[in-house]
Amino acid sequence: MIRLKSAIPIAFILALFVGMTSFLESNSRQQQTDSGQQRISRPRVDYNELFGVDSTYGYRYFDEMVPGGDTCRLLTRIYLPEGEGPWPVVVTRTPYVYTGPGDNLSIGREYAARGIGYIQQDCRGKGGSEGFYQPNIYERADGIALYKWIASQSWCESIGIFGSSYTALTGWLVADNIPDKVKGLYLIHYSVDRHVSLYSAGLFRQDILSGWTIDNAEEDIKKPERLPDQKPGEAYYEFYRHMPHIEADIDVLGARLSYYRDWITHTDHSDPYWNEGVWADLKNVPPKIKVPVTIVAGQFDHHEEGTILGYELLDPETKKRSRLILGSWNHSYQVTPTHVLTGNAGQFNSQSDQFRWFYALLVDNIVPAAEIRVYVIEEDRWINVDEWPIIADRKVKMHMTSEKNSDSDSYILSGREQISKDEIHYIYDPLDPVMAVGGETMFTSSANRGSQLQPPPGYRPDVVSFVSAPLKEDMAVAGKGTVTLNVSTDVDDTSFAFTLSEVTPDGATYNMRTAITTLAYRNAPLGTRQNYTSGEIVEINIESVPIIWNVKAGNSIRIDIKSSNFPEYSIHSNYAGIWSLQPKTRIANQTLYVGGGYNTSITFPVIDL
């Protein structure tokens, strides 16, 4: 049985008093804009309750143009408590800037009023900073320069670095080269391996990265306009589907985006592009960090896998003072799924937790305790565990068969392997892709993020559904599910994907995980491109990202097998080669082999709660 810790840190308990709020004012505005959702006004926050510390100081604000890694000067907004100091300060760097210079960050005032300075720097080319914004590449040099400058100021006693999403990137990138005054980092929702964030087995995560590019490009582009009848994100689909996609920036947006072209053409994890410069720096930093780190991830955030990787790569001594928090929300902290009880899911509040963690570290000089805390979906409770990855108590395997269920257009997913061999066929046409319904790496299509109600089994001819009998007992899945398929096709490369769902007793179905692979990267998504011979039967393993979900007795398991999941992933053309260079598509005839020794199945890592 997995060892569960029962002790609950005081900071976590106190954080439960308030619901989830946005992590950073400017970042929240950007997330709402990207998602196409209306901005809403929130009730006034009681920061004394949120932070657990009363406001006792006045504050003073000033801004400085601080030199970056070269001659560019970057606008730096500084809030300090009134008084002599020196003061502990928390610092972030952001490209998400919507205001000019001046005293306009209420969160800065709230920190200063409680004895901690608050500093926000506009990234190069953004807000009031000089230079031209090129995503990612200047953040290490500019960040190192900023922290050296802050550490040299007489008003600075100690430093904490924080960030969420891109602003967390700016924290990760400097964490191995920081002054002694830096005492800890609080980093949310960002992968330490950029390739892992962008690709799954050679297919690009378009709904996040292609969409993000449109929304954040500083070049003079023609941004697609959303029509009245379009859902959020749909206006970008023409750009996503343009072929060859390498020309989509010029042909659709009207401007060359060199960094985007780099992203969409370097599909191998071992490609020098991902192992030099900024991306090499990002991957190499975590093991070198010597200060405590709190790392926060979401089970339906597109950065989940790479954010957790940041924790896994920490030095063992650093882990003894660090934390991993894994909740059930998407990139914008929207709790998902919503068809089950989630009252406790949203009670973790990053603003509250961050302030309390930094206050204990920087003001009270308390060395943080190690913690791994995860939220169990459908159990609606948080648990502490001793190690990550979680060690399964057992594995549960279910086999795909060719025997039809009597009550739906689906095949039986069975606890026993089918004795006789059989084949199941479907046709995959890239011009008519299966549209994603929910998914953990959806973003710009904001209404489609997370766990969503699924269509009926076999709702399309190119979706092959397998449904189990109702479970006789709870099954607490904790980790990466693995789908094993035996397949062949009549082209030289193609893709196979799955959606894993739970089915409630009334038949309503909600996705738990999606994943995809290609024959070119079969069984080695971080490897190099392989050849495939048309007609060859191969066994492929498709691994999901981690999930902590207690599927209740009485519910069933459903697996949908297909060959596309657009726009979560780019559409495979059915031609071998780099996806973004393909000028045309063709139809592929797909075959699944089941029974008779073919290990076509799904395997779950299961724990005892």
Secondary structure, DSSP 8 states (H G I E B T S, - for coil): ---EE----HHHHHHTTS----SSHHHHHHHHHHHT----------HHHHHSS-----EEEEEEEEE-SSS-EEEEEEEEESSS--EEEEEEEES---S-SSS--HHHHHHHTTT-EEEEEE-TTSTT--S---TTTTHHHHHHHHHHHHHTSTTEEEEEEEEETHHHHHHHTTTTS--TTEEEEEEES--S-HHHHHEETTEE-HHHHHHHHHHH--S--------TT--TTGGGHHHHH-SSGGGHIIIIISS--HHHHHHHH---TTSGGGGSHHHHHHHHSGGG--S-EEEEEEEESTTHHHHHHHHHTS-HHHHTT-EEEEEEEETT--B---SS--TTGGG--HHHHHHHHHIIIIIS------EEEEEEBTTTEEEEESSSS---SEEEEEEEEEEE-SSSS-EEEESS--SS-EEEEEEE-TTS--B--SBTT--SSGGG-BS-B---TT-STT-EEEEE---SS-EEEEE--EEEEEEEESSS--EEEEEEEEE-TTS-EEEEEEEEEESTTTT-TTS------TT--EEEEEE---EEEEE-TT-EEEEEEES--BTTS----SSSS-GGG------EEEEEEEBTTB--EEEEEEE--
